[in-house]
Amino acid sequence: MQTVLDKSIKRVNMRFPGFKMKALTLSYDDGVVFDRKLMQIMDEYGLKGTFNINTGLFANSEDSRRLTKEGAYKLYANSGHEVAVHGVKHLSLPNFTTAAMANDILNDRKELEKMFDRLIFGCAYANGHYDQESIDVLKTCGIKYSRGVKSTERFDVPQKDEWLKLSPTCHHKNPKLMELAEKFVNYNEEDWGMFYRRPMLFYLWGHSYEFNDNNNWEIIENFAKYVGKRDDVWYATNIEIYNYVTAYDNLEYSVEYDKVYNPSNIDVYLFFVGGRRVLAKAGQVTPIPPEKA
């Protein structure tokens, strides 16, 4: 039986910071030297993302395609982008024992935390391979979210039970990339009525070495130029999006639905039917204005 506390009854939708309806994030794998150029392009156009690293596969010299440990620290440490787990040895998890899975994930997380002096909660499955046992292992290892490789060609925000089996919008080589980018950019608050428009997340993934190997850096340059530096888009890392959506999911409402309590340390932006905008301040109880008759 549904109660008055059910948000679907009272019709409230999440908005991203600044009451924005759109968010965009990137996720790139393996910790390769070509991440340097990719990051330059991302920074130029204001994009943010996550770089998934194999700490057991660092190069011994700068002549390699992979970054050295020192090169990785220099590139990512103060970049404003996230670093996340990709497995010490890039193992396709379902092909290994539970112990081997846990070793590959937990030791990668531990090494990244030592390197960058921060907590690491994100992951991308090596080769995109995972099963239920893999998911269970990641939970045990303290991983909060993990990305596969199957494209949805959609802009859905993950639900509570989907964070450890994330599916991206698309890979950058998807022939529909710019078509999807245009659809994402051109949607506006008037489409279908502002309240009924759900928030949108464009999640792009790939490997930066592909741009080098295929001599097609223009793909990401054109994409970044088109979707970047927009006032109506929140550009965020994977973990920033996870933390924000989780904060929204954990909001608590009064019985009369006239107050909202935000137990997190993140301000959450809400949009109620009738055009009511509410900023649920971190750690506070915030009044909800009544719906106009």
C-alpha positions as CSV (number, residue, x, y, z in Angstrom):
1,M,0.0,0.0,0.0
2,Q,1.4,3.4,-1.0
3,T,1.4,6.2,1.6
4,V,1.5,10.0,1.5
5,L,5.3,9.7,1.8
6,D,5.6,8.1,-1.7
7,K,7.3,10.8,-3.8
8,S,5.6,9.5,-6.9
9,I,2.2,10.4,-5.5
10,K,3.2,13.9,-4.5
11,R,5.0,14.3,-7.8
12,V,8.5,15.6,-7.1
13,N,11.4,15.3,-9.6
14,M,15.1,15.6,-9.0
15,R,17.0,18.4,-10.6
16,F,20.8,18.6,-10.8
17,P,22.6,21.5,-9.1
18,G,21.3,24.9,-10.1
19,F,17.9,23.2,-10.9
20,K,19.5,21.9,-14.2
21,M,17.7,19.0,-15.9
22,K,20.8,17.7,-17.7
23,A,24.1,16.2,-16.6
24,L,27.0,14.8,-18.6
25,T,29.9,12.6,-17.6
26,L,32.7,10.7,-19.3
27,S,34.4,7.4,-18.3
28,Y,37.7,6.4,-19.9
29,D,39.7,3.2,-19.2
30,D,43.2,1.8,-18.8
31,G,45.4,4.8,-17.7
32,V,47.2,5.4,-21.1
33,V,49.4,8.3,-22.2
34,F,46.7,9.5,-24.6
35,D,44.6,10.5,-21.6
36,R,46.7,13.6,-21.5
37,K,45.3,14.9,-24.8
38,L,41.8,13.7,-23.9
39,M,42.0,15.6,-20.6
40,Q,43.2,18.8,-22.4
41,I,40.1,18.6,-24.7
42,M,37.8,17.9,-21.8
43,D,39.2,20.8,-19.8
44,E,39.0,23.2,-22.7
45,Y,35.3,22.7,-23.0
46,G,34.5,22.2,-19.4
47,L,33.7,18.5,-19.4
48,K,34.4,16.2,-16.4
49,G,34.9,12.5,-16.1
50,T,36.5,9.5,-14.5
51,F,39.6,7.6,-15.5
52,N,39.7,3.9,-14.6
53,I,43.2,2.6,-13.8
54,N,45.0,-0.7,-13.6
55,T,47.6,-0.2,-10.9
56,G,49.3,-3.5,-11.8
57,L,49.9,-2.5,-15.4
58,F,51.8,0.8,-15.1
59,A,54.6,1.2,-17.6
60,N,58.3,1.1,-16.7
61,S,59.1,4.0,-19.0
62,E,57.5,7.0,-20.7
63,D,57.9,5.3,-24.1
64,S,55.0,2.9,-23.4
65,R,51.4,3.4,-24.3
66,R,50.5,3.1,-20.7
67,L,51.4,5.7,-18.1
68,T,54.1,5.2,-15.6
69,K,53.0,5.4,-11.9
70,E,54.6,8.8,-11.6
71,G,53.0,9.9,-14.9
72,A,49.6,8.8,-13.7
73,Y,49.9,10.7,-10.5
74,K,51.1,13.9,-12.3
75,L,48.2,13.7,-14.7
76,Y,45.3,12.8,-12.5
77,A,46.1,13.9,-9.0
78,N,45.1,17.6,-9.1
79,S,43.1,17.5,-12.4
80,G,39.6,17.8,-10.9
81,H,38.7,14.5,-12.6
82,E,38.0,11.2,-10.7
83,V,40.2,8.1,-10.7
84,A,38.5,4.7,-10.2
85,V,39.2,1.0,-10.1
86,H,39.7,-1.0,-13.2
87,G,41.3,-4.1,-11.6
88,V,45.0,-4.5,-10.8
89,K,45.5,-6.8,-13.8
90,H,42.4,-5.9,-15.9
91,L,40.8,-9.3,-15.3
92,S,37.5,-10.3,-16.8
93,L,36.0,-11.0,-13.4
94,P,33.5,-13.8,-14.3
95,N,36.4,-16.0,-15.6
96,F,38.0,-16.1,-12.1
97,T,37.4,-17.4,-8.6
98,T,35.8,-15.3,-6.0
99,A,39.1,-14.8,-4.3
100,A,40.9,-13.8,-7.5
101,M,38.1,-11.3,-8.2
102,A,38.3,-9.8,-4.7
103,N,42.1,-9.6,-5.0
104,D,42.0,-7.8,-8.3
105,I,39.5,-5.2,-7.2
106,L,40.4,-4.6,-3.6
107,N,44.2,-4.3,-4.2
108,D,43.5,-1.9,-7.1
109,R,41.4,0.2,-4.8
110,K,43.9,0.1,-2.0
111,E,46.8,1.1,-4.3
112,L,44.8,4.0,-5.8
113,E,43.9,5.3,-2.3
114,K,47.6,5.2,-1.4
115,M,48.6,7.0,-4.6
116,F,46.1,9.7,-4.6
117,D,45.4,10.1,-0.9
118,R,41.6,9.9,-1.3
119,L,38.8,7.4,-0.9
120,I,38.0,5.4,-4.0
121,F,34.5,4.1,-4.5
122,G,34.1,3.8,-8.3
123,C,34.9,1.1,-10.8
124,A,34.6,0.1,-14.5
125,Y,34.5,-3.6,-15.3
126,A,37.5,-4.8,-17.3
127,N,36.4,-5.7,-20.8
128,G,32.8,-4.9,-19.6
129,H,32.4,-8.4,-18.2
130,Y,30.5,-9.0,-15.0
131,D,27.9,-11.3,-13.4
132,Q,26.0,-11.4,-10.2
133,E,29.0,-12.9,-8.3
134,S,31.1,-10.0,-9.6
135,I,28.6,-7.5,-8.3
136,D,28.6,-9.2,-4.9
137,V,32.4,-9.1,-4.8
138,L,32.4,-5.4,-5.6
139,K,29.9,-4.7,-2.7
140,T,32.2,-6.6,-0.4
141,C,35.1,-4.5,-1.6
142,G,33.3,-1.3,-0.8
143,I,32.7,-0.3,-4.4
144,K,29.6,2.0,-4.8
145,Y,29.2,2.0,-8.6
146,S,30.6,0.2,-11.6
147,R,30.2,0.6,-15.4
148,G,29.7,-2.0,-18.1
149,V,30.0,-1.4,-21.8
150,K,26.5,-2.1,-23.2
151,S,25.1,1.1,-24.7
152,T,21.6,2.2,-24.0
153,E,21.5,5.2,-26.3
154,R,19.3,6.8,-23.6
155,F,19.8,9.4,-20.9
156,D,18.4,7.6,-17.9
157,V,19.6,8.4,-14.4
158,P,20.5,5.1,-12.6
159,Q,18.0,3.8,-10.1
160,K,19.1,2.5,-6.6
161,D,19.6,-1.1,-7.7
162,E,21.5,-0.2,-10.9
163,W,24.7,1.5,-9.7
164,L,26.8,-1.7,-9.8
165,K,25.6,-2.6,-13.3
166,L,25.8,0.8,-15.0
167,S,25.2,1.0,-18.7
168,P,26.5,4.0,-20.5
169,T,24.6,6.1,-23.1
170,C,27.1,5.1,-25.7
171,H,30.8,4.6,-26.7
172,H,32.4,7.5,-28.6
173,K,32.6,5.3,-31.8
174,N,28.8,4.9,-31.8
175,P,27.6,6.2,-35.2
176,K,24.7,7.9,-33.4
177,L,27.0,9.9,-31.1
178,M,26.3,13.3,-32.6
179,E,22.6,12.5,-33.1
180,L,22.4,11.6,-29.5
181,A,24.3,14.8,-28.6
182,E,21.9,16.9,-30.6
183,K,18.9,15.3,-28.9
184,F,20.5,15.8,-25.5
185,V,21.3,19.5,-26.2
186,N,18.1,20.4,-27.9
187,Y,15.7,19.0,-25.2
188,N,14.4,21.9,-23.1
189,E,12.2,22.6,-20.2
190,E,9.1,23.2,-22.3
191,D,9.2,19.7,-23.9
192,W,6.3,17.7,-22.5
193,G,5.9,20.3,-19.7
194,M,8.7,21.0,-17.3
195,F,7.6,18.9,-14.4
196,Y,7.1,15.7,-16.4
197,R,10.6,16.0,-17.9
198,R,12.8,13.7,-16.0
199,P,16.4,14.6,-15.4
200,M,18.8,13.4,-18.2
201,L,22.3,11.9,-17.9
202,F,24.6,11.6,-21.0
203,Y,27.2,9.0,-20.1
204,L,30.0,8.6,-22.6
205,W,32.8,6.0,-22.4
206,G,35.8,4.7,-24.3
207,H,39.6,4.4,-24.4
208,S,41.7,7.4,-25.4
209,Y,44.1,5.2,-27.3
210,E,41.4,4.6,-29.8
211,F,41.5,8.2,-31.0
212,N,45.3,7.8,-31.5
213,D,45.1,4.4,-33.2
214,N,42.3,5.5,-35.5
215,N,43.6,9.0,-36.1
216,N,40.2,10.4,-35.3
217,W,40.6,12.8,-32.4
218,E,38.1,15.0,-34.2
219,I,35.3,12.7,-32.8
220,I,35.8,13.8,-29.2
221,E,36.8,17.3,-30.1
222,N,33.6,17.9,-32.1
223,F,31.5,16.2,-29.3
224,A,33.1,18.3,-26.6
225,K,32.8,21.5,-28.5
226,Y,29.1,20.8,-29.2
227,V,28.0,19.7,-25.7
228,G,30.5,21.7,-23.6
229,K,30.3,25.0,-21.8
230,R,26.5,25.0,-21.6
231,D,24.6,26.8,-18.8
232,D,21.9,24.2,-18.7
233,V,24.2,21.1,-18.2
234,W,25.9,19.9,-15.0
235,Y,29.4,18.5,-15.9
236,A,30.4,16.0,-13.2
237,T,32.5,13.0,-12.5
238,N,30.9,9.6,-12.1
239,I,31.2,9.7,-8.3
240,E,29.8,13.2,-8.1
241,I,26.7,12.0,-9.9
242,Y,26.5,8.9,-7.7
243,N,26.7,11.0,-4.5
244,Y,24.2,13.5,-5.7
245,V,21.5,11.0,-6.8
246,T,22.1,9.0,-3.6
247,A,21.5,12.2,-1.6
248,Y,18.2,12.7,-3.5
249,D,17.2,9.1,-2.8
250,N,17.8,9.5,0.9
251,L,15.7,12.6,1.4
252,E,13.0,12.2,4.2
253,Y,9.6,13.8,4.1
254,S,7.1,14.8,6.8
255,V,3.8,13.1,7.0
256,E,2.0,16.2,5.7
257,Y,4.6,16.5,2.9
258,D,5.3,20.1,3.8
259,K,8.9,19.6,4.9
260,V,11.9,17.7,3.6
261,Y,14.9,16.6,5.6
262,N,18.3,16.2,3.8
263,P,20.6,14.0,6.0
264,S,23.5,14.3,3.5
265,N,26.2,16.9,3.2
266,I,25.0,17.8,-0.4
267,D,22.4,20.4,-1.3
268,V,19.7,18.8,-3.4
269,Y,17.5,20.6,-5.9
270,L,13.9,19.6,-6.2
271,F,11.1,20.4,-8.6
272,F,7.5,19.9,-7.5
273,V,4.4,19.8,-9.7
274,G,3.0,23.3,-10.2
275,G,6.5,24.8,-10.7
276,R,7.6,24.8,-7.1
277,R,11.4,24.8,-6.8
278,V,12.9,23.7,-3.5
279,L,16.5,23.7,-2.4
280,A,16.9,21.0,0.2
281,K,19.9,22.3,2.1
282,A,22.4,19.7,3.4
283,G,21.7,18.7,7.0
284,Q,18.6,20.8,7.3
285,V,14.8,20.6,7.3
286,T,13.4,22.7,4.5
287,P,9.8,23.8,4.1
288,I,7.9,22.7,1.0
289,P,5.6,25.5,-0.3
290,P,1.9,24.3,-0.8
291,E,0.7,23.6,-4.2
292,K,-1.4,26.4,-5.6
293,A,-5.1,25.7,-6.1
